[in-house]
Amino acid sequence: MTTIKEITQYMEQLAPLSLQENYDNAGLIVGNPHEPVKGILCTLDCTEAVVAEAEAQGCNLIIAHHPIVFKGLKKLNGKNYVERVVIEAIKNDIAIYASHTNLDHVRGGVNDKIAAMLGLEKVKILSPKKNILKKLVTFVPIEHAQAVLMALHEAGAGQIGDYKNCSFRTEGIGTFRPTAQANPFIGTLNQDEEVREFRIEVILQDYQEPQILAALKKAHPYEEVAYYLSILENEIAQVGAGAIGRLGEEMDEIAFLNYLKEAMSLQIIRHTPLLGKKIKTIAVCGGAGSFLLQDAIRQGADVFVTADYKYHEFFDAENKIIICDIGHYESEVYTKELIISYLSEKFSNFAILKSQVNTNPVSYF
């Protein structure tokens, strides 16, 4: 039987929890990770109606984009919808898992889904993250270097953009003296030793550190493995906020607005004044994305598709770009299909369903 933990671990291969913003609360919010999965219901928001739907469909795991518990709960007495959802989930043995800003920040995540809905090409991260890359340096006897490198690569080290198994090595002489308490792989107790070694360097993301160090220590022949880690300032092109890409063919502004409305099934678009230009390059950000406006302008976007713009923030376009606020729910509702598609690639022994509940708290008259 597949457990909830196996599902969440697979979700975190796509969107590691370490990539969520520090204010976020992604992960398993309600439920026992060791329970077997009977069925999964995928939703944008977890509401009382969604919990009822999960129970009716025989699903004991809800995977949502937005965490139902965002701020700390001090009481559970049903005074608001958050507490009622948690109570109902616990009463019905339904687990709730959220993949939120961590899913926003990865390739194949929320913003790539929006880009795909709009048919964008040459898509890349709009604002790559910094300070999440590390460099691992270790020293290995030459004859064991290839085996250690293979173990590091299998654990995920050495991924740079679209290139895998990247490394650098230089040859040198390692020196050491095993003490009386040592059990050396090479050398004699209390005698200085010299060994021809490779200095091996690989790049990793910070969330990969535990598994990669475990692989290093398992594959390395030495009793004491010499290594060090350093944090890099480099941006990582595969992780960050928003996305930017190009239409297959440029459009007039009105034609693009109609295209956007149809592609995303929108009732309304709030936008800044049109500029009388052709539309080709599109920046996107699911949910509240105003913090990315200057990135979109710097990278030459003609339009920025996002949500939750405040009145005065629209002025920040300054006739350099068209801001299209399509609504928070509307920008992220297709995350349900994204999660279903991802999980269905691996799991087929239980139902993975899309919630039919419209959780949008905003109505249009």
C-alpha positions, 0 to 999 in steps of 0.5 A: 500500500502506498502511504501518505508519506510516499506521496508527499515525498514524491511531491517534494521531489518536484517542489522541495519544502526548503524552497517555500518562503519563510512566511509560508506553511507548506507540507503535511498540515493534517494527518498521519504520514504513515496511513495508506492512501485510499484516494487523493483529491486535488484542489486550489483551496481546502474548504469545508465543501472540499473536505465533504467532497473528499469524504464523499469520493473516498479520498483520505488525502487532500492536496491543496495549493494554498495551506489551510493553516497559514497562521498559528492556531491557538484553539480548535473550537470551530469559530472560523472556517480554518478551524472547522476545516481542520476539525472535519478533516481530523474527524474523517481521517482525511489528511491535508497537504499543501504545496504553495510557494515551493511549487511557485518557485520551480520549473514545472510548477505554477508559473510554467503551467500558466505559461503553457496555458498561454502557449509561451515558448522559450520559457524561463524563470523571471526572477531566479533565486540566490543563495540556495546553491552550495559547492561541495569539495571532497578528496578521494583516492584516484582509483576510487574517484569515479565510484564516489562521483557516480554516487554523488551524481545519483544523489542529485549533485552536479546539476547546472541548468539543463546539464547533469553530472557536472563536476571538476577535479584536480590531482594532488597529494593528500597527507595524514597520520592515522592515530592509534585509535584509527582504523585506516583504509590506507596507511599505517598507524602512527606513520605519516602517509601520502596518497595521490588524490583527486579534489572533486567539486560539485554543485548542489541545492541546499535542500539536497545536502543531507542525501548527498552527504550521506551518499558521499560517506557511504561511497567514500573509502576513508574512515574519516571523509574530508569535505567542506561546503560553501554557499554560492552567490550564483543565481539558479536558473531552475528556481525562482519567482515568476516566468517569462516567455514569448508568443509564437507570433506577435499580436495586437493588444486587443487580440492578446487580451481576447486570447488571454481571456479565452486561454485562462477562461476569464470573466474579466481582466483588470489592466493598465492603459494600452500602449499601441504596441505589438505583444510578443514577450509575456511575464507571468506570476500566479497569485500576487505578483506585483513584487516582480513588476520591475523584473518584467520590465527589465527583461523586456516583457510587453505584458505582465499577467498576474493578480491581486494588484492594488489601485496605486500599484497600477501606476507603477507600469508607467507606460512601459508595460501592460499589467493584466490582473486576472484574479488570484483564483483564476491565475492558479486554479489550473494548479489542480491539473498540474498536480494530478498530471505529476502524481499520475506519472507515478501512482496508478493504484488509487484515484487521483481526482480534481475537486469540482468545488469552486473555492473562489471567494470572489464573485462577479456581477 
